[in-house]
Amino acid sequence: MTEKQTMHFETETQQLLELMIHSLYSNKEVFLRELISNASDALDKLRFAAVADPTLMPDGFEGEIRLIPDADARTLTIVDNGIGMSREDVVANIGTIARSGTQELMKSLAQNKAEGAPTELIGQFGVGFYSCFMAADKVTLTTRKAGEAGATIWEYGGGDQYEIRNGERDTAGTTIVMHLKAADADNGLEDFTQEWVLRRIVKKYSDFVRYPIKLKVSREEGEEGDKKTVVSNETLNSMKAIWRQSDKDVTDEERAEFYKHIAHDWTAPLAHIHMSAEGRTEYKALMFVPSHAPWDLFSAQYKRGLQLYVRNVKIMDHCEDLLPDWLRFLRGVVDAQDLPLNVSREILQNDRQIATIRNALAKKSIDVFKGLKDKDEAKYLELYKEFGPLLKEGVANDPTHRDKLLPLLLFASSNDPEKSTTLAEYVTRMKPEQNEIYYLAGEARDVVAHSPHLEAFLKKGFEVLFFVDPIDEFMVESIPEFEGKALKSVGKGEVALGTDEDKKNLEAQQESFADLVAALQKELDADIKEVRVSNRLTESPVCLVSDEHNMSPHIERLMRQNKMKVPTHKRILELNPDHPVIAKIKADFEADKDSADISETAALLYGQALLLESSPLPDPVAFARRVAKLMG
């Protein structure tokens, strides 16, 4: 192994370093929070590794994090006796950022500064070590991996390269020496060698770290003329495992700070879920609802899952099996008593206790959400705005909890342009003769609200739900009925509205329009399954509808956007027999049934129907020419 190497940063790493050095953060003290968090993680990893190899933690071992300020040298040293790193680890973890989120981080930092928003983003992207360069112009890191003899030194003092060399360290762990920039209060640079500054920062951000954070302090003791300088290490943090305490004994401030510590989200959570179970399966849990959805919540790279502890030993940071997928937005801790310390992910996937915990956490979460909905509507609306689609995902994919989730769902509707409604509220407003819950799917409320498919329903006073989340139409397949009422799309199949007399009038119109319908069908046979007269429309001349069990055009568009294969099926063109345009077309056709104009007319009607539902025209140029010809 080469004793000393000078290595170049990758481009993204260099860009990130430049951001830190010329920091966009106004609150530069957060670097200490990040370094303490990393040290805590290193100690957790050592405890876990020692389960398989007890020699890594000898008898009497106590994990700790030490802060050593030196005002004369203008340095701050952070020391931990955790797992440490090998030379290869240092190159991989410090010299390179092998993470797809780096560009997103830098983009978010720049955007947030431009918008004047808080730039508390570092922890969310897992690049916290680099934050030390907000406060230091040179950093020397010395580390030794547990179970290995040699140490490695990593050093950076500016530019596009760093130095790495062999070093010495008596025990496993990591030492970071920060050569601090000059204090500059106007730019958020405090004197980070001052005892009171360090105490305040640790109390503010890291009070719940489970290992002692010790500050090296000097005190003069003794009588005047016989004073001695006594050096000691004072513990700054409380180290409370608040998930083990009763909920009533924990303050909102304590919960908020604990959430920030474990979630790397520096805004207060929207709500918390605290529970304890005894009996055959014993565990304690503390979970949080973030106040905003993570930027990557719906990406494959999103790291979901709760922290899992077994008898006070952290087993993993992201245990996916503790929550159903639709609750992946929750952050928190589960501390189980009866799992083996060497539990693997494969064991967790099939463990009966984990399944019991997962089911209980989901039920408790639903209870908390319902409590918010019933008692704090404003807060529930915030939750729903951020995570409503995931609750719908639960309805679609989790039959165990479907019935409990359904009352929590909110939908836009034709009843009130400003307020959403539940299915239960909709049912209370149904007309006596109404047997179905009507809905229409589309890309946005404004688009759906102006759809021609609504016309007859609104004219007769029927309320229609607007399904505007991409998940809605997939979800509705899982709830064919609610409180005995079937859910019916007003954009599919045939509609049965009106009195017996209305039905007789429609039958008469169908007979009267039979020849025109047949002619239009012949012209549009390549695109249309059927042309028919309908009572669905009152103001528009035409619309397109799907067969009862076919996909809606909204779903087809979503699938195409995601490069998915879309099954081909022809749709139905419905005519409004009472519309003046359709009446004139009928009159002209009956006057000259052999006219070539019927081909142009059919194409115009089909194009208009596509535009009315925001679908793309197959040939916009040809459609524009037909319109121009008609106008001329």
matplotlib code that plots the C-alpha trace (Angstrom):
import matplotlib.pyplot as plt

x = [0.0, 1.4, 2.2, 1.1, -1.1, -2.4, -5.8, -8.3, -11.9, -14.6, -16.4, -19.6, -17.6, -15.5, -18.7, -20.2, -17.0, -17.1, -20.7, -19.7, -16.6, -18.5, -21.5, -25.1, -26.0, -26.7, -26.7, -23.2, -23.4, -25.2, -21.8, -21.4, -24.8, -23.7, -20.3, -21.9, -24.5, -21.8, -19.9, -23.1, -23.7, -20.1, -20.7, -23.9, -22.1, -19.4, -22.0, -23.7, -20.4, -19.5, -22.5, -20.7, -17.2, -17.2, -13.4, -14.2, -15.7, -13.6, -15.1, -15.7, -15.9, -17.9, -18.8, -18.3, -17.9, -15.5, -15.2, -11.8, -11.6, -8.3, -8.7, -5.0, -4.6, -8.0, -9.0, -12.0, -11.4, -14.2, -13.3, -15.2, -14.3, -16.7, -16.2, -13.6, -12.6, -10.0, -8.1, -10.5, -13.4, -11.9, -11.4, -14.9, -16.8, -14.8, -13.1, -16.1, -19.8, -21.3, -24.8, -27.4, -28.8, -25.8, -27.0, -30.4, -28.8, -26.9, -29.9, -32.1, -29.5, -29.3, -33.0, -33.7, -31.2, -32.9, -36.3, -35.0, -36.1, -34.2, -31.3, -31.5, -30.9, -27.6, -28.7, -31.5, -28.9, -26.4, -23.4, -23.1, -19.3, -18.7, -20.6, -17.4, -16.0, -18.5, -16.5, -13.0, -10.6, -8.6, -9.6, -7.5, -9.2, -7.4, -9.2, -8.6, -11.0, -12.0, -10.1, -7.3, -3.9, -3.1, -4.7, -5.3, -5.0, -7.1, -6.4, -7.8, -7.0, -8.5, -8.2, -9.3, -7.2, -6.7, -4.0, -4.2, -1.5, -0.8, -1.0, -1.2, -4.1, -4.0, -7.6, -10.4, -12.4, -12.1, -10.6, -11.5, -9.3, -11.0, -8.8, -11.4, -12.1, -12.0, -15.2, -17.6, -20.9, -22.4, -22.0, -23.1, -19.6, -19.4, -16.3, -16.6, -13.8, -16.0, -17.4, -20.8, -21.2, -20.5, -22.8, -25.7, -25.3, -25.1, -28.2, -30.1, -29.4, -27.9, -29.3, -30.8, -27.7, -27.5, -23.8, -22.2, -20.9, -18.1, -16.6, -13.0, -13.1, -10.5, -11.3, -9.2, -9.7, -8.3, -7.7, -6.3, -2.5, -2.8, -5.0, -4.6, -6.0, -8.1, -9.0, -12.1, -14.6, -18.2, -21.1, -23.3, -26.3, -29.1, -29.0, -32.7, -34.2, -37.5, -39.3, -38.9, -40.7, -44.4, -45.8, -47.1, -43.6, -42.1, -42.4, -43.2, -39.8, -38.1, -40.0, -39.2, -35.5, -35.4, -37.2, -34.7, -31.9, -33.1, -34.8, -32.2, -35.2, -34.8, -38.5, -40.8, -42.9, -46.6, -47.6, -46.2, -47.3, -46.0, -46.9, -45.8, -46.8, -46.3, -47.2, -46.0, -44.5, -42.9, -41.7, -41.8, -42.2, -42.0, -42.9, -43.3, -45.3, -43.0, -44.4, -43.5, -43.0, -39.3, -38.2, -37.6, -40.6, -41.9, -38.5, -36.9, -33.9, -36.0, -34.8, -37.8, -38.2, -37.8, -34.7, -34.8, -33.3, -33.1, -32.5, -31.0, -28.7, -29.4, -29.7, -30.5, -31.3, -34.0, -36.0, -38.5, -40.5, -41.7, -44.3, -46.5, -45.2, -48.0, -46.7, -43.1, -43.3, -43.2, -39.9, -39.0, -37.7, -38.9, -37.2, -38.1, -37.2, -37.4, -35.6, -32.1, -29.3, -27.9, -31.2, -30.9, -33.1, -34.1, -35.2, -37.1, -39.1, -40.6, -40.6, -44.0, -43.1, -42.2, -45.5, -47.3, -45.5, -46.1, -49.8, -50.0, -48.0, -50.3, -53.5, -52.1, -51.1, -54.6, -56.1, -53.8, -54.7, -58.4, -57.9, -56.4, -59.2, -61.9, -60.2, -57.8, -59.0, -56.4, -53.5, -55.1, -55.5, -51.8, -51.1, -53.4, -51.9, -48.5, -49.3, -52.9, -51.9, -50.1, -53.2, -55.0, -52.2, -52.9, -56.6, -55.5, -52.8, -53.5, -56.8, -56.1, -56.5, -58.6, -61.9, -60.2, -58.4, -61.5, -63.1, -59.8, -59.8, -60.7, -61.8, -62.6, -66.2, -68.7, -70.4, -68.0, -65.1, -63.1, -63.6, -62.9, -65.3, -65.2, -67.1, -69.3, -70.2, -71.0, -73.4, -75.3, -75.9, -77.1, -80.5, -83.2, -83.3, -79.5, -78.0, -74.4, -71.5, -70.5, -66.9, -64.8, -61.0, -58.7, -55.4, -56.6, -59.7, -60.2, -60.0, -62.4, -64.9, -65.4, -65.7, -68.8, -69.3, -70.6, -73.3, -76.4, -75.4, -74.9, -78.1, -80.1, -78.3, -76.2, -72.8, -69.7, -66.4, -63.3, -60.5, -57.3, -54.6, -52.8, -53.5, -57.3, -58.4, -56.2, -57.6, -61.2, -60.7, -60.3, -63.5, -66.3, -68.7, -69.0, -71.8, -73.7, -73.3, -71.3, -68.8, -69.6, -67.4, -69.5, -67.0, -67.6, -70.4, -74.0, -75.8, -79.3, -80.6, -84.1, -87.6, -89.4, -90.6, -87.0, -86.0, -88.8, -87.7, -84.1, -85.3, -87.2, -84.1, -82.0, -84.4, -84.5, -80.7, -80.1, -79.0, -76.6, -75.1, -74.5, -72.8, -70.6, -69.7, -68.6, -66.3, -64.8, -64.7, -60.8, -60.9, -64.3, -66.0, -69.5, -71.3, -74.5, -77.1, -77.0, -78.6, -75.2, -74.8, -76.7, -74.4, -71.6, -72.3, -70.2, -68.0, -66.0, -66.7, -65.0, -66.5, -67.3, -64.1, -61.6, -59.0, -59.8, -57.9, -56.4, -54.8, -53.6, -51.9, -50.2, -49.0, -47.5, -45.7, -44.1, -43.1, -45.5, -47.2, -50.8, -53.4, -55.3, -59.1, -61.6, -63.9, -67.5, -68.5, -71.7, -73.9, -76.1, -79.3, -80.6, -77.5, -78.0, -74.8, -75.8, -79.3, -77.9, -75.6, -78.6, -80.7, -77.9, -77.3, -80.9, -81.0, -78.1, -77.1, -74.5, -72.6, -68.9, -69.1, -70.0, -66.3, -65.1, -68.0, -67.1, -63.4, -64.3, -66.7, -64.1, -61.4, -63.7, -64.4, -60.7, -60.1, -63.0, -61.2, -57.7, -56.5, -54.1, -55.3, -53.9, -53.3, -53.5, -52.7, -55.5, -57.9, -56.9, -57.4, -60.9, -61.8, -60.5, -62.5, -65.6, -65.1, -64.5]
y = [0.0, 3.4, 5.4, 8.8, 9.6, 12.8, 12.2, 14.3, 14.8, 13.7, 16.6, 16.4, 16.1, 19.2, 21.1, 20.2, 21.2, 24.6, 25.0, 24.3, 26.5, 29.4, 28.2, 29.0, 28.2, 31.2, 28.8, 27.4, 25.8, 22.8, 21.3, 20.1, 18.4, 16.5, 15.4, 14.3, 12.3, 10.6, 9.7, 8.3, 6.2, 4.9, 3.8, 2.1, 0.2, -0.9, -2.2, -4.2, -5.6, -6.7, -9.0, -11.2, -10.4, -9.5, -8.8, -5.5, -4.2, -5.3, -5.5, -2.1, -0.4, 2.8, 4.6, 8.3, 11.4, 14.1, 17.7, 19.4, 23.1, 24.9, 28.7, 29.4, 27.0, 27.9, 24.2, 22.1, 18.4, 15.8, 12.3, 9.1, 5.5, 3.9, 1.5, 3.6, 3.3, 1.5, 3.3, 1.9, 3.2, 6.6, 6.8, 5.5, 7.5, 10.8, 11.2, 10.3, 10.9, 7.8, 9.1, 10.0, 12.8, 15.1, 17.0, 17.3, 18.6, 21.3, 22.3, 22.5, 24.6, 27.1, 27.2, 27.7, 30.5, 32.2, 31.9, 33.0, 29.6, 27.8, 25.8, 23.0, 20.3, 18.6, 15.8, 14.8, 14.0, 12.0, 14.3, 15.7, 15.4, 18.0, 20.6, 21.0, 23.1, 25.8, 26.5, 25.3, 26.0, 22.8, 19.4, 16.5, 13.2, 10.3, 7.0, 3.3, 0.5, -1.8, -5.1, -3.6, -2.4, 0.6, 4.0, 6.3, 10.1, 12.1, 15.8, 18.6, 22.3, 23.6, 23.1, 20.0, 17.4, 15.8, 13.9, 10.4, 8.7, 6.1, 7.2, 6.1, 5.8, 3.9, 2.5, 2.2, 5.3, 8.6, 12.0, 15.1, 18.2, 21.3, 24.3, 27.0, 30.0, 33.4, 34.2, 36.3, 36.9, 38.7, 35.5, 33.1, 32.1, 32.0, 31.2, 27.5, 27.2, 28.9, 26.5, 28.2, 28.1, 24.3, 23.7, 25.6, 23.8, 20.3, 21.0, 22.4, 19.6, 16.6, 16.3, 12.9, 11.2, 8.0, 8.3, 10.9, 13.9, 15.2, 18.6, 19.2, 22.1, 23.8, 25.3, 27.1, 25.7, 26.6, 29.7, 32.9, 32.5, 28.7, 28.1, 25.1, 24.5, 21.4, 19.8, 17.6, 16.2, 17.3, 15.4, 17.9, 15.8, 14.1, 10.8, 10.1, 7.3, 9.1, 6.3, 4.3, 7.0, 7.6, 9.9, 12.3, 12.6, 13.9, 17.5, 18.7, 20.3, 17.1, 15.2, 17.8, 17.7, 13.9, 13.8, 16.2, 14.1, 10.8, 12.1, 14.7, 17.0, 20.3, 21.3, 20.2, 17.1, 17.4, 14.7, 11.8, 8.3, 6.9, 3.3, 0.5, -3.1, -5.9, -9.6, -12.1, -9.4, -6.6, -3.4, 0.4, 2.7, 6.4, 7.5, 10.9, 12.4, 14.8, 18.3, 17.9, 15.0, 14.2, 15.2, 11.6, 10.0, 8.4, 7.5, 4.0, 5.5, 6.6, 5.0, 4.1, 2.2, 2.8, 2.5, -0.9, -1.5, -4.8, -4.6, -1.1, -2.1, -0.4, -3.2, -1.1, 2.4, 1.6, -1.5, -1.7, -4.6, -2.6, -0.7, -1.4, 0.4, 3.0, 4.3, 4.7, 8.5, 7.8, 8.3, 6.9, 4.2, 0.7, -1.0, -4.7, -7.0, -10.5, -10.5, -12.0, -9.5, -11.0, -10.8, -10.5, -8.8, -12.2, -13.3, -10.0, -10.5, -13.8, -13.1, -13.5, -10.9, -8.3, -9.0, -8.5, -5.2, -4.0, -4.6, -2.9, 0.1, 0.5, 0.3, 2.8, 5.2, 5.0, 5.8, 8.8, 10.0, 9.6, 11.6, 14.4, 14.4, 14.5, 17.0, 19.1, 19.4, 22.0, 19.7, 16.7, 18.7, 19.5, 15.8, 14.8, 17.4, 15.8, 12.2, 11.6, 9.6, 7.2, 6.6, 5.9, 3.5, 1.7, 1.3, -0.1, -2.5, -3.3, -5.2, -5.7, -2.0, -0.9, -0.5, 1.8, 3.9, 4.6, 7.1, 9.1, 9.7, 13.1, 14.0, 17.1, 17.2, 19.2, 20.0, 22.7, 24.1, 25.0, 22.0, 18.3, 15.6, 12.1, 9.2, 9.1, 12.8, 12.2, 9.4, 11.7, 14.1, 11.5, 12.0, 9.4, 7.9, 7.7, 4.2, 4.9, 7.1, 9.0, 10.0, 11.3, 11.0, 13.5, 15.3, 18.3, 19.6, 22.5, 20.1, 17.6, 20.3, 21.4, 18.0, 17.4, 14.1, 16.0, 18.0, 15.8, 14.8, 18.4, 19.5, 16.9, 17.9, 14.8, 15.3, 13.9, 13.2, 14.3, 11.7, 13.8, 11.8, 9.3, 6.5, 7.2, 5.0, 2.1, 2.5, 2.4, -1.1, -2.1, -0.5, -1.5, -0.2, 2.0, 1.6, -0.5, 2.0, 1.1, 3.5, 4.5, 6.5, 9.1, 8.8, 5.0, 2.8, 4.0, 6.2, 5.7, 9.1, 10.6, 9.4, 6.7, 9.5, 10.7, 7.1, 6.9, 10.2, 8.9, 5.8, 7.9, 10.1, 7.0, 5.8, 9.2, 9.5, 5.9, 6.8, 9.6, 7.4, 4.7, 7.1, 8.6, 5.1, 4.1, 7.1, 6.7, 2.9, 2.9, 5.0, 4.5, 1.3, 2.9, 6.1, 6.5, 9.1, 9.7, 11.8, 12.3, 15.7, 18.9, 21.7, 20.0, 18.4, 15.3, 13.4, 10.2, 7.5, 4.2, 0.8, 0.0, -2.0, -0.2, 2.2, 5.9, 8.3, 9.8, 6.4, 5.9, 9.3, 8.5, 5.2, 6.8, 9.4, 6.6, 4.8, 1.9, -0.1, 0.9, -1.6, -0.4, -0.2, 1.8, 4.2, 5.3, 8.7, 10.0, 12.7, 15.2, 15.1, 18.4, 20.4, 22.9, 21.7, 18.1, 19.0, 21.0, 18.1, 15.8, 18.1, 18.6, 14.8, 14.0, 16.6, 14.9, 11.5, 11.0, 14.3, 13.9, 16.4, 13.7, 12.5, 16.0, 16.3, 13.0, 14.0, 17.3, 15.8, 13.2, 15.9, 18.1, 15.2, 14.6, 18.3, 18.4, 15.7, 17.2, 14.3, 14.9, 15.1, 12.4, 15.0, 18.6, 20.1, 18.3, 19.3, 23.0, 22.9, 21.4, 24.1, 26.8, 25.4, 25.3, 29.0, 30.0]
z = [0.0, -1.0, 2.1, 0.6, -2.3, -3.8, -5.3, -7.3, -6.4, -8.8, -10.4, -8.4, -5.1, -6.1, -6.9, -3.5, -1.7, -3.4, -2.2, 1.3, 1.2, -0.2, 1.8, 0.9, 4.5, 6.7, 9.7, 9.6, 13.0, 11.5, 10.6, 14.2, 14.2, 11.1, 12.4, 15.7, 13.8, 11.8, 15.0, 16.5, 13.4, 13.7, 17.3, 16.3, 13.6, 16.1, 18.5, 15.7, 14.4, 18.0, 18.1, 15.6, 16.9, 20.6, 20.5, 18.7, 22.0, 25.0, 28.5, 29.9, 26.5, 26.6, 23.3, 23.4, 21.2, 22.4, 21.4, 21.9, 21.2, 21.1, 20.9, 20.5, 17.6, 16.2, 15.9, 16.9, 17.1, 17.1, 18.3, 18.4, 19.3, 16.8, 13.9, 12.1, 8.4, 6.4, 3.7, 1.1, 3.1, 3.3, -0.5, -1.1, 1.6, 1.9, -1.5, -3.6, -3.5, -5.0, -4.7, -7.3, -5.1, -5.3, -8.3, -6.7, -3.5, -5.3, -7.4, -4.2, -2.4, -5.3, -5.7, -2.0, -1.8, -4.9, -3.2, 0.2, 1.7, 4.5, 3.1, 5.7, 3.2, 3.9, 6.1, 3.7, 1.1, 3.2, 2.5, 6.0, 6.4, 3.8, 5.9, 8.0, 5.3, 6.0, 9.2, 8.4, 5.6, 6.3, 7.7, 8.8, 9.4, 11.1, 11.3, 12.2, 11.5, 14.3, 14.0, 11.9, 12.9, 10.7, 10.5, 7.6, 7.4, 4.9, 4.5, 2.5, 2.5, -0.7, -4.5, -6.4, -4.7, -1.3, 0.3, 1.9, 3.8, 6.5, 10.1, 13.7, 16.1, 19.4, 19.1, 16.5, 15.7, 13.9, 14.8, 12.8, 13.3, 11.8, 11.2, 11.7, 9.7, 11.5, 13.4, 11.3, 13.1, 10.0, 8.0, 10.7, 11.7, 15.4, 17.4, 17.5, 20.1, 22.7, 25.4, 25.5, 21.8, 21.7, 24.6, 22.9, 19.6, 21.2, 23.3, 20.3, 17.8, 19.5, 23.0, 22.1, 20.7, 22.7, 23.4, 25.7, 23.9, 26.1, 25.9, 27.1, 29.5, 31.7, 35.1, 37.7, 41.2, 44.6, 46.6, 45.3, 44.9, 44.8, 41.8, 39.6, 36.1, 36.1, 32.8, 32.6, 30.1, 30.7, 29.2, 27.3, 26.2, 28.1, 26.0, 26.6, 24.6, 24.5, 22.7, 26.0, 28.0, 28.4, 25.8, 28.4, 29.9, 26.7, 25.6, 22.1, 22.0, 22.9, 20.3, 17.6, 18.3, 18.4, 15.0, 13.5, 14.8, 13.4, 10.2, 9.1, 8.5, 10.2, 10.2, 13.0, 12.3, 11.6, 14.1, 16.1, 16.9, 20.2, 21.3, 23.6, 23.4, 26.0, 26.0, 23.4, 21.3, 23.3, 21.6, 21.8, 18.9, 18.2, 14.6, 13.0, 10.1, 8.3, 7.5, 3.9, 1.5, 0.8, -2.7, -3.7, -2.0, -5.2, -6.7, -6.6, -4.7, -1.7, 1.5, 3.4, 6.7, 10.4, 12.6, 14.3, 17.7, 19.4, 23.2, 22.8, 19.9, 16.6, 14.0, 10.9, 9.8, 7.3, 8.2, 5.3, 6.8, 9.8, 7.8, 4.8, 1.7, 1.7, 5.1, 3.7, 4.5, 8.3, 10.1, 13.6, 15.8, 16.8, 19.8, 19.9, 22.8, 21.4, 18.0, 17.7, 17.6, 14.5, 12.6, 8.8, 6.3, 5.0, 8.5, 9.0, 5.8, 7.2, 10.9, 12.6, 15.3, 12.6, 10.8, 14.1, 14.7, 11.2, 11.4, 14.8, 13.6, 10.6, 12.8, 15.2, 12.4, 10.9, 14.4, 14.7, 11.2, 12.0, 15.3, 13.3, 10.8, 13.5, 15.9, 13.9, 10.3, 9.3, 10.3, 8.6, 5.4, 5.6, 6.0, 3.2, 0.8, 1.3, 1.6, 0.5, -2.6, -0.4, 1.7, -1.6, -2.4, 0.8, -0.2, -3.6, -2.3, 1.4, 1.8, 5.6, 6.3, 3.3, 5.3, 7.9, 5.3, 3.1, 5.5, 5.5, 1.7, 0.4, -3.1, -5.1, -6.3, -8.2, -4.9, -3.7, -5.8, -2.7, -0.4, -0.7, 0.5, 1.9, 0.4, 3.5, 3.1, -0.6, 0.3, 2.7, -0.2, -2.7, -4.3, -3.2, -6.7, -7.0, -6.6, -7.6, -6.6, -9.7, -10.5, -13.4, -13.7, -15.2, -14.9, -12.9, -11.1, -13.6, -16.5, -15.1, -13.9, -17.5, -19.1, -21.3, -19.5, -16.5, -18.3, -17.8, -14.3, -13.1, -14.9, -12.9, -9.7, -9.3, -7.5, -9.3, -7.6, -9.4, -9.5, -10.2, -8.5, -10.8, -8.2, -8.2, -11.1, -9.9, -6.4, -7.5, -8.9, -5.2, -4.0, -6.3, -3.8, -0.6, 1.9, -0.7, -3.4, -6.6, -7.9, -11.5, -13.9, -15.9, -18.7, -19.3, -20.5, -20.8, -18.4, -17.1, -16.3, -16.4, -16.3, -18.3, -20.6, -21.1, -22.0, -24.6, -26.1, -26.4, -28.1, -30.6, -31.3, -31.8, -34.4, -36.1, -36.2, -37.3, -40.9, -39.8, -37.1, -39.6, -42.0, -39.3, -38.1, -41.6, -41.9, -38.5, -38.4, -38.1, -34.9, -33.3, -32.1, -32.2, -32.9, -30.8, -29.7, -26.0, -23.2, -21.5, -23.1, -22.7, -23.9, -26.0, -29.4, -28.9, -26.5, -26.4, -23.8, -23.0, -22.6, -18.9, -18.3, -20.6, -19.5, -19.4, -21.7, -18.5, -17.5, -21.1, -21.1, -17.7, -19.1, -22.2, -20.1, -18.2, -21.4, -20.7, -23.3, -23.7, -24.9, -28.0, -27.9, -29.8, -28.0, -28.5, -30.0, -28.5, -30.2, -28.5, -30.6, -29.1, -30.0, -32.9, -34.6, -34.6, -35.7, -38.7, -39.6, -39.6, -41.7, -44.3, -44.4, -44.9, -47.7, -49.6, -48.2, -50.9, -50.1, -49.7, -46.8, -44.4, -44.3, -43.3, -40.8, -39.2, -38.9, -37.3, -34.8, -33.8, -33.4, -31.4, -29.0, -28.5, -27.7, -25.3, -23.1, -23.6, -25.7, -28.6, -32.1, -34.4, -37.2, -35.9, -39.3, -41.1, -38.3, -38.6, -42.4, -41.9, -39.4, -41.8, -44.7, -42.5, -41.5, -45.1]

ax = plt.figure().add_subplot(projection="3d")
ax.plot(x, y, z, "-o")
ax.set_aspect("equal")
plt.show()
